Amino acid sequence: MWEQYRRTFFKMQIFIALATGGIFFALGRHWLVALGFFAMMQVGAFVGAWWGDRLRRRLNPQFF
């Protein structure tokens, strides 16, 4: 799972930063809302990497 997370880390962090900045400015500079959005995106990135790794292992069981 950590390899999957490491492989997508840089791209996801850029996306999360841009999306958080967009939310921050679009909603009138409410930093608490942007912080909550940022936290949920970080959790989503971690859970997505875990789920992607699990799915990859299920689809290719002979490699693991």
PyMOL Python script that loads the backbone (N, CA, C, O; Angstrom):
from pymol import cmd

cmd.read_pdbstr("""\
ATOM      1  N   MET A   1       0.814  -1.178   0.000  1.00  0.00           N
ATOM      2  CA  MET A   1       0.000   0.000   0.000  1.00  0.00           C
ATOM      3  C   MET A   1       0.868   1.257   0.000  1.00  0.00           C
ATOM      4  O   MET A   1       0.540   2.236  -0.669  1.00  0.00           O
ATOM      5  N   TRP A   2       1.962   1.233   0.740  1.00  0.00           N
ATOM      6  CA  TRP A   2       2.810   2.419   0.807  1.00  0.00           C
ATOM      7  C   TRP A   2       3.430   2.735  -0.543  1.00  0.00           C
ATOM      8  O   TRP A   2       3.651   3.901  -0.871  1.00  0.00           O
ATOM      9  N   GLU A   3       3.710   1.700  -1.326  1.00  0.00           N
ATOM     10  CA  GLU A   3       4.265   1.951  -2.657  1.00  0.00           C
ATOM     11  C   GLU A   3       3.235   2.662  -3.532  1.00  0.00           C
ATOM     12  O   GLU A   3       3.582   3.581  -4.274  1.00  0.00           O
ATOM     13  N   GLN A   4       1.983   2.246  -3.452  1.00  0.00           N
ATOM     14  CA  GLN A   4       0.913   2.898  -4.206  1.00  0.00           C
ATOM     15  C   GLN A   4       0.758   4.352  -3.752  1.00  0.00           C
ATOM     16  O   GLN A   4       0.587   5.245  -4.582  1.00  0.00           O
ATOM     17  N   TYR A   5       0.818   4.588  -2.455  1.00  0.00           N
ATOM     18  CA  TYR A   5       0.685   5.945  -1.924  1.00  0.00           C
ATOM     19  C   TYR A   5       1.874   6.817  -2.357  1.00  0.00           C
ATOM     20  O   TYR A   5       1.697   7.970  -2.749  1.00  0.00           O
ATOM     21  N   ARG A   6       3.079   6.251  -2.280  1.00  0.00           N
ATOM     22  CA  ARG A   6       4.268   6.993  -2.708  1.00  0.00           C
ATOM     23  C   ARG A   6       4.227   7.319  -4.193  1.00  0.00           C
ATOM     24  O   ARG A   6       4.642   8.400  -4.612  1.00  0.00           O
ATOM     25  N   ARG A   7       3.728   6.383  -4.982  1.00  0.00           N
ATOM     26  CA  ARG A   7       3.696   6.574  -6.433  1.00  0.00           C
ATOM     27  C   ARG A   7       2.758   7.714  -6.833  1.00  0.00           C
ATOM     28  O   ARG A   7       3.021   8.405  -7.818  1.00  0.00           O
ATOM     29  N   THR A   8       1.682   7.920  -6.096  1.00  0.00           N
ATOM     30  CA  THR A   8       0.710   8.948  -6.441  1.00  0.00           C
ATOM     31  C   THR A   8       0.810  10.183  -5.554  1.00  0.00           C
ATOM     32  O   THR A   8       0.035  11.123  -5.728  1.00  0.00           O
ATOM     33  N   PHE A   9       1.741  10.204  -4.613  1.00  0.00           N
ATOM     34  CA  PHE A   9       1.811  11.268  -3.615  1.00  0.00           C
ATOM     35  C   PHE A   9       1.969  12.659  -4.227  1.00  0.00           C
ATOM     36  O   PHE A   9       1.190  13.560  -3.917  1.00  0.00           O
ATOM     37  N   PHE A  10       2.957  12.841  -5.082  1.00  0.00           N
ATOM     38  CA  PHE A  10       3.258  14.168  -5.612  1.00  0.00           C
ATOM     39  C   PHE A  10       2.087  14.739  -6.407  1.00  0.00           C
ATOM     40  O   PHE A  10       1.712  15.894  -6.207  1.00  0.00           O
ATOM     41  N   LYS A  11       1.514  13.953  -7.293  1.00  0.00           N
ATOM     42  CA  LYS A  11       0.387  14.425  -8.109  1.00  0.00           C
ATOM     43  C   LYS A  11      -0.831  14.743  -7.241  1.00  0.00           C
ATOM     44  O   LYS A  11      -1.520  15.739  -7.464  1.00  0.00           O
ATOM     45  N   MET A  12      -1.085  13.900  -6.267  1.00  0.00           N
ATOM     46  CA  MET A  12      -2.245  14.126  -5.404  1.00  0.00           C
ATOM     47  C   MET A  12      -2.057  15.366  -4.538  1.00  0.00           C
ATOM     48  O   MET A  12      -3.015  16.104  -4.309  1.00  0.00           O
ATOM     49  N   GLN A  13      -0.855  15.607  -4.056  1.00  0.00           N
ATOM     50  CA  GLN A  13      -0.621  16.779  -3.219  1.00  0.00           C
ATOM     51  C   GLN A  13      -0.789  18.070  -4.016  1.00  0.00           C
ATOM     52  O   GLN A  13      -1.303  19.059  -3.493  1.00  0.00           O
ATOM     53  N   ILE A  14      -0.366  18.068  -5.263  1.00  0.00           N
ATOM     54  CA  ILE A  14      -0.575  19.235  -6.118  1.00  0.00           C
ATOM     55  C   ILE A  14      -2.066  19.461  -6.336  1.00  0.00           C
ATOM     56  O   ILE A  14      -2.550  20.587  -6.215  1.00  0.00           O
ATOM     57  N   PHE A  15      -2.790  18.401  -6.655  1.00  0.00           N
ATOM     58  CA  PHE A  15      -4.234  18.519  -6.856  1.00  0.00           C
ATOM     59  C   PHE A  15      -4.939  19.003  -5.587  1.00  0.00           C
ATOM     60  O   PHE A  15      -5.804  19.876  -5.649  1.00  0.00           O
ATOM     61  N   ILE A  16      -4.573  18.442  -4.455  1.00  0.00           N
ATOM     62  CA  ILE A  16      -5.199  18.824  -3.187  1.00  0.00           C
ATOM     63  C   ILE A  16      -4.911  20.291  -2.872  1.00  0.00           C
ATOM     64  O   ILE A  16      -5.802  21.008  -2.416  1.00  0.00           O
ATOM     65  N   ALA A  17      -3.689  20.742  -3.105  1.00  0.00           N
ATOM     66  CA  ALA A  17      -3.346  22.144  -2.849  1.00  0.00           C
ATOM     67  C   ALA A  17      -4.146  23.078  -3.755  1.00  0.00           C
ATOM     68  O   ALA A  17      -4.658  24.099  -3.296  1.00  0.00           O
ATOM     69  N   LEU A  18      -4.254  22.735  -5.031  1.00  0.00           N
ATOM     70  CA  LEU A  18      -5.024  23.576  -5.953  1.00  0.00           C
ATOM     71  C   LEU A  18      -6.509  23.576  -5.603  1.00  0.00           C
ATOM     72  O   LEU A  18      -7.157  24.622  -5.628  1.00  0.00           O
ATOM     73  N   ALA A  19      -7.040  22.414  -5.280  1.00  0.00           N
ATOM     74  CA  ALA A  19      -8.457  22.333  -4.924  1.00  0.00           C
ATOM     75  C   ALA A  19      -8.739  23.076  -3.619  1.00  0.00           C
ATOM     76  O   ALA A  19      -9.759  23.755  -3.505  1.00  0.00           O
ATOM     77  N   THR A  20      -7.859  22.956  -2.649  1.00  0.00           N
ATOM     78  CA  THR A  20      -8.045  23.663  -1.379  1.00  0.00           C
ATOM     79  C   THR A  20      -7.959  25.175  -1.586  1.00  0.00           C
ATOM     80  O   THR A  20      -8.747  25.927  -1.013  1.00  0.00           O
ATOM     81  N   GLY A  21      -7.018  25.611  -2.390  1.00  0.00           N
ATOM     82  CA  GLY A  21      -6.916  27.036  -2.705  1.00  0.00           C
ATOM     83  C   GLY A  21      -8.164  27.540  -3.422  1.00  0.00           C
ATOM     84  O   GLY A  21      -8.651  28.636  -3.145  1.00  0.00           O
ATOM     85  N   GLY A  22      -8.673  26.730  -4.342  1.00  0.00           N
ATOM     86  CA  GLY A  22      -9.907  27.103  -5.038  1.00  0.00           C
ATOM     87  C   GLY A  22     -11.087  27.212  -4.094  1.00  0.00           C
ATOM     88  O   GLY A  22     -11.877  28.152  -4.189  1.00  0.00           O
ATOM     89  N   ILE A  23     -11.212  26.268  -3.192  1.00  0.00           N
ATOM     90  CA  ILE A  23     -12.293  26.310  -2.200  1.00  0.00           C
ATOM     91  C   ILE A  23     -12.130  27.524  -1.290  1.00  0.00           C
ATOM     92  O   ILE A  23     -13.108  28.201  -0.972  1.00  0.00           O
ATOM     93  N   PHE A  24     -10.914  27.792  -0.878  1.00  0.00           N
ATOM     94  CA  PHE A  24     -10.642  28.919   0.014  1.00  0.00           C
ATOM     95  C   PHE A  24     -11.099  30.241  -0.615  1.00  0.00           C
ATOM     96  O   PHE A  24     -11.767  31.044   0.036  1.00  0.00           O
ATOM     97  N   PHE A  25     -10.736  30.457  -1.872  1.00  0.00           N
ATOM     98  CA  PHE A  25     -11.089  31.721  -2.514  1.00  0.00           C
ATOM     99  C   PHE A  25     -12.533  31.741  -3.006  1.00  0.00           C
ATOM    100  O   PHE A  25     -13.162  32.799  -3.009  1.00  0.00           O
ATOM    101  N   ALA A  26     -13.066  30.609  -3.417  1.00  0.00           N
ATOM    102  CA  ALA A  26     -14.437  30.568  -3.925  1.00  0.00           C
ATOM    103  C   ALA A  26     -15.476  30.763  -2.825  1.00  0.00           C
ATOM    104  O   ALA A  26     -16.561  31.284  -3.082  1.00  0.00           O
ATOM    105  N   LEU A  27     -15.152  30.353  -1.616  1.00  0.00           N
ATOM    106  CA  LEU A  27     -16.124  30.454  -0.528  1.00  0.00           C
ATOM    107  C   LEU A  27     -15.884  31.669   0.371  1.00  0.00           C
ATOM    108  O   LEU A  27     -16.349  31.695   1.510  1.00  0.00           O
ATOM    109  N   GLY A  28     -15.182  32.647  -0.119  1.00  0.00           N
ATOM    110  CA  GLY A  28     -15.024  33.881   0.632  1.00  0.00           C
ATOM    111  C   GLY A  28     -13.950  33.844   1.688  1.00  0.00           C
ATOM    112  O   GLY A  28     -14.081  34.506   2.718  1.00  0.00           O
ATOM    113  N   ARG A  29     -12.899  33.097   1.468  1.00  0.00           N
ATOM    114  CA  ARG A  29     -11.728  33.035   2.349  1.00  0.00           C
ATOM    115  C   ARG A  29     -12.058  32.572   3.764  1.00  0.00           C
ATOM    116  O   ARG A  29     -11.612  33.155   4.752  1.00  0.00           O
ATOM    117  N   HIS A  30     -12.840  31.524   3.830  1.00  0.00           N
ATOM    118  CA  HIS A  30     -13.129  30.885   5.118  1.00  0.00           C
ATOM    119  C   HIS A  30     -12.088  29.802   5.332  1.00  0.00           C
ATOM    120  O   HIS A  30     -12.185  28.718   4.755  1.00  0.00           O
ATOM    121  N   TRP A  31     -11.086  30.092   6.163  1.00  0.00           N
ATOM    122  CA  TRP A  31      -9.966  29.166   6.315  1.00  0.00           C
ATOM    123  C   TRP A  31     -10.358  27.879   7.021  1.00  0.00           C
ATOM    124  O   TRP A  31      -9.746  26.838   6.781  1.00  0.00           O
ATOM    125  N   LEU A  32     -11.363  27.925   7.887  1.00  0.00           N
ATOM    126  CA  LEU A  32     -11.772  26.719   8.593  1.00  0.00           C
ATOM    127  C   LEU A  32     -12.428  25.714   7.634  1.00  0.00           C
ATOM    128  O   LEU A  32     -12.211  24.507   7.747  1.00  0.00           O
ATOM    129  N   VAL A  33     -13.217  26.214   6.707  1.00  0.00           N
ATOM    130  CA  VAL A  33     -13.832  25.346   5.692  1.00  0.00           C
ATOM    131  C   VAL A  33     -12.750  24.746   4.802  1.00  0.00           C
ATOM    132  O   VAL A  33     -12.771  23.554   4.493  1.00  0.00           O
ATOM    133  N   ALA A  34     -11.800  25.593   4.394  1.00  0.00           N
ATOM    134  CA  ALA A  34     -10.709  25.109   3.550  1.00  0.00           C
ATOM    135  C   ALA A  34      -9.863  24.072   4.292  1.00  0.00           C
ATOM    136  O   ALA A  34      -9.414  23.096   3.691  1.00  0.00           O
ATOM    137  N   LEU A  35      -9.647  24.275   5.577  1.00  0.00           N
ATOM    138  CA  LEU A  35      -8.882  23.318   6.375  1.00  0.00           C
ATOM    139  C   LEU A  35      -9.613  21.976   6.480  1.00  0.00           C
ATOM    140  O   LEU A  35      -8.991  20.919   6.377  1.00  0.00           O
ATOM    141  N   GLY A  36     -10.913  22.019   6.683  1.00  0.00           N
ATOM    142  CA  GLY A  36     -11.702  20.786   6.714  1.00  0.00           C
ATOM    143  C   GLY A  36     -11.673  20.064   5.379  1.00  0.00           C
ATOM    144  O   GLY A  36     -11.570  18.838   5.327  1.00  0.00           O
ATOM    145  N   PHE A  37     -11.765  20.835   4.294  1.00  0.00           N
ATOM    146  CA  PHE A  37     -11.687  20.259   2.957  1.00  0.00           C
ATOM    147  C   PHE A  37     -10.323  19.614   2.731  1.00  0.00           C
ATOM    148  O   PHE A  37     -10.230  18.515   2.186  1.00  0.00           O
ATOM    149  N   PHE A  38      -9.270  20.304   3.153  1.00  0.00           N
ATOM    150  CA  PHE A  38      -7.920  19.787   3.024  1.00  0.00           C
ATOM    151  C   PHE A  38      -7.754  18.467   3.781  1.00  0.00           C
ATOM    152  O   PHE A  38      -7.188  17.509   3.255  1.00  0.00           O
ATOM    153  N   ALA A  39      -8.250  18.427   5.017  1.00  0.00           N
ATOM    154  CA  ALA A  39      -8.136  17.214   5.830  1.00  0.00           C
ATOM    155  C   ALA A  39      -8.877  16.045   5.186  1.00  0.00           C
ATOM    156  O   ALA A  39      -8.369  14.924   5.161  1.00  0.00           O
ATOM    157  N   MET A  40     -10.066  16.304   4.669  1.00  0.00           N
ATOM    158  CA  MET A  40     -10.830  15.228   4.040  1.00  0.00           C
ATOM    159  C   MET A  40     -10.162  14.741   2.755  1.00  0.00           C
ATOM    160  O   MET A  40     -10.206  13.551   2.442  1.00  0.00           O
ATOM    161  N   MET A  41      -9.554  15.646   2.022  1.00  0.00           N
ATOM    162  CA  MET A  41      -8.839  15.241   0.804  1.00  0.00           C
ATOM    163  C   MET A  41      -7.615  14.390   1.157  1.00  0.00           C
ATOM    164  O   MET A  41      -7.294  13.449   0.431  1.00  0.00           O
ATOM    165  N   GLN A  42      -6.934  14.704   2.249  1.00  0.00           N
ATOM    166  CA  GLN A  42      -5.784  13.906   2.671  1.00  0.00           C
ATOM    167  C   GLN A  42      -6.223  12.499   3.075  1.00  0.00           C
ATOM    168  O   GLN A  42      -5.586  11.512   2.708  1.00  0.00           O
ATOM    169  N   VAL A  43      -7.302  12.418   3.825  1.00  0.00           N
ATOM    170  CA  VAL A  43      -7.842  11.108   4.207  1.00  0.00           C
ATOM    171  C   VAL A  43      -8.266  10.339   2.957  1.00  0.00           C
ATOM    172  O   VAL A  43      -8.019   9.138   2.846  1.00  0.00           O
ATOM    173  N   GLY A  44      -8.905  11.037   2.020  1.00  0.00           N
ATOM    174  CA  GLY A  44      -9.323  10.398   0.774  1.00  0.00           C
ATOM    175  C   GLY A  44      -8.158   9.882  -0.042  1.00  0.00           C
ATOM    176  O   GLY A  44      -8.260   8.819  -0.654  1.00  0.00           O
ATOM    177  N   ALA A  45      -7.053  10.610  -0.067  1.00  0.00           N
ATOM    178  CA  ALA A  45      -5.867  10.165  -0.794  1.00  0.00           C
ATOM    179  C   ALA A  45      -5.293   8.896  -0.164  1.00  0.00           C
ATOM    180  O   ALA A  45      -4.895   7.971  -0.872  1.00  0.00           O
ATOM    181  N   PHE A  46      -5.252   8.858   1.147  1.00  0.00           N
ATOM    182  CA  PHE A  46      -4.730   7.684   1.845  1.00  0.00           C
ATOM    183  C   PHE A  46      -5.638   6.474   1.639  1.00  0.00           C
ATOM    184  O   PHE A  46      -5.160   5.385   1.320  1.00  0.00           O
ATOM    185  N   VAL A  47      -6.937   6.661   1.819  1.00  0.00           N
ATOM    186  CA  VAL A  47      -7.887   5.555   1.642  1.00  0.00           C
ATOM    187  C   VAL A  47      -7.916   5.109   0.179  1.00  0.00           C
ATOM    188  O   VAL A  47      -8.044   3.918  -0.105  1.00  0.00           O
ATOM    189  N   GLY A  48      -7.798   6.054  -0.740  1.00  0.00           N
ATOM    190  CA  GLY A  48      -7.758   5.702  -2.160  1.00  0.00           C
ATOM    191  C   GLY A  48      -6.543   4.859  -2.511  1.00  0.00           C
ATOM    192  O   GLY A  48      -6.651   3.922  -3.301  1.00  0.00           O
ATOM    193  N   ALA A  49      -5.404   5.172  -1.943  1.00  0.00           N
ATOM    194  CA  ALA A  49      -4.197   4.364  -2.178  1.00  0.00           C
ATOM    195  C   ALA A  49      -4.372   2.973  -1.600  1.00  0.00           C
ATOM    196  O   ALA A  49      -3.984   1.984  -2.223  1.00  0.00           O
ATOM    197  N   TRP A  50      -4.954   2.891  -0.412  1.00  0.00           N
ATOM    198  CA  TRP A  50      -5.206   1.583   0.208  1.00  0.00           C
ATOM    199  C   TRP A  50      -6.166   0.762  -0.650  1.00  0.00           C
ATOM    200  O   TRP A  50      -5.921  -0.419  -0.901  1.00  0.00           O
ATOM    201  N   TRP A  51      -7.241   1.375  -1.094  1.00  0.00           N
ATOM    202  CA  TRP A  51      -8.232   0.674  -1.900  1.00  0.00           C
ATOM    203  C   TRP A  51      -7.650   0.271  -3.254  1.00  0.00           C
ATOM    204  O   TRP A  51      -7.892  -0.839  -3.728  1.00  0.00           O
ATOM    205  N   GLY A  52      -6.884   1.168  -3.878  1.00  0.00           N
ATOM    206  CA  GLY A  52      -6.261   0.855  -5.161  1.00  0.00           C
ATOM    207  C   GLY A  52      -5.299  -0.310  -5.061  1.00  0.00           C
ATOM    208  O   GLY A  52      -5.258  -1.160  -5.951  1.00  0.00           O
ATOM    209  N   ASP A  53      -4.529  -0.360  -3.995  1.00  0.00           N
ATOM    210  CA  ASP A  53      -3.592  -1.466  -3.796  1.00  0.00           C
ATOM    211  C   ASP A  53      -4.346  -2.776  -3.587  1.00  0.00           C
ATOM    212  O   ASP A  53      -3.978  -3.816  -4.132  1.00  0.00           O
ATOM    213  N   ARG A  54      -5.388  -2.705  -2.801  1.00  0.00           N
ATOM    214  CA  ARG A  54      -6.208  -3.899  -2.548  1.00  0.00           C
ATOM    215  C   ARG A  54      -6.856  -4.401  -3.841  1.00  0.00           C
ATOM    216  O   ARG A  54      -6.885  -5.604  -4.101  1.00  0.00           O
ATOM    217  N   LEU A  55      -7.370  -3.483  -4.638  1.00  0.00           N
ATOM    218  CA  LEU A  55      -7.992  -3.851  -5.908  1.00  0.00           C
ATOM    219  C   LEU A  55      -6.967  -4.442  -6.865  1.00  0.00           C
ATOM    220  O   LEU A  55      -7.249  -5.421  -7.556  1.00  0.00           O
ATOM    221  N   ARG A  56      -5.773  -3.848  -6.907  1.00  0.00           N
ATOM    222  CA  ARG A  56      -4.716  -4.351  -7.782  1.00  0.00           C
ATOM    223  C   ARG A  56      -4.316  -5.769  -7.390  1.00  0.00           C
ATOM    224  O   ARG A  56      -4.088  -6.611  -8.258  1.00  0.00           O
ATOM    225  N   ARG A  57      -4.230  -6.038  -6.086  1.00  0.00           N
ATOM    226  CA  ARG A  57      -3.892  -7.387  -5.633  1.00  0.00           C
ATOM    227  C   ARG A  57      -4.993  -8.388  -5.954  1.00  0.00           C
ATOM    228  O   ARG A  57      -4.711  -9.554  -6.233  1.00  0.00           O
ATOM    229  N   ARG A  58      -6.234  -7.946  -5.916  1.00  0.00           N
ATOM    230  CA  ARG A  58      -7.343  -8.850  -6.251  1.00  0.00           C
ATOM    231  C   ARG A  58      -7.371  -9.183  -7.742  1.00  0.00           C
ATOM    232  O   ARG A  58      -7.688 -10.307  -8.129  1.00  0.00           O
ATOM    233  N   LEU A  59      -7.040  -8.206  -8.563  1.00  0.00           N
ATOM    234  CA  LEU A  59      -7.072  -8.432 -10.009  1.00  0.00           C
ATOM    235  C   LEU A  59      -5.875  -9.210 -10.517  1.00  0.00           C
ATOM    236  O   LEU A  59      -5.971  -9.886 -11.541  1.00  0.00           O
ATOM    237  N   ASN A  60      -4.743  -9.129  -9.818  1.00  0.00           N
ATOM    238  CA  ASN A  60      -3.527  -9.822 -10.223  1.00  0.00           C
ATOM    239  C   ASN A  60      -2.979 -10.644  -9.070  1.00  0.00           C
ATOM    240  O   ASN A  60      -1.899 -10.334  -8.568  1.00  0.00           O
ATOM    241  N   PRO A  61      -3.674 -11.666  -8.637  1.00  0.00           N
ATOM    242  CA  PRO A  61      -3.213 -12.408  -7.448  1.00  0.00           C
ATOM    243  C   PRO A  61      -1.927 -13.200  -7.686  1.00  0.00           C
ATOM    244  O   PRO A  61      -1.246 -13.531  -6.715  1.00  0.00           O
ATOM    245  N   GLN A  62      -1.568 -13.513  -8.913  1.00  0.00           N
ATOM    246  CA  GLN A  62      -0.376 -14.316  -9.159  1.00  0.00           C
ATOM    247  C   GLN A  62       0.905 -13.521  -8.895  1.00  0.00           C
ATOM    248  O   GLN A  62       1.964 -14.128  -8.739  1.00  0.00           O
ATOM    249  N   PHE A  63       0.848 -12.203  -8.840  1.00  0.00           N
ATOM    250  CA  PHE A  63       2.042 -11.402  -8.630  1.00  0.00           C
ATOM    251  C   PHE A  63       2.313 -11.117  -7.156  1.00  0.00           C
ATOM    252  O   PHE A  63       3.355 -10.550  -6.829  1.00  0.00           O
ATOM    253  N   PHE A  64       1.409 -11.494  -6.264  1.00  0.00           N
ATOM    254  CA  PHE A  64       1.571 -11.151  -4.849  1.00  0.00           C
ATOM    255  C   PHE A  64       1.474 -12.341  -3.963  1.00  0.00           C
ATOM    256  O   PHE A  64       1.591 -12.215  -2.744  1.00  0.00           O
TER     257      PHE A  64
END
""", "prot")
cmd.dss("prot")
cmd.show_as("cartoon", "prot")
cmd.util.cbc("prot")
cmd.orient("prot")
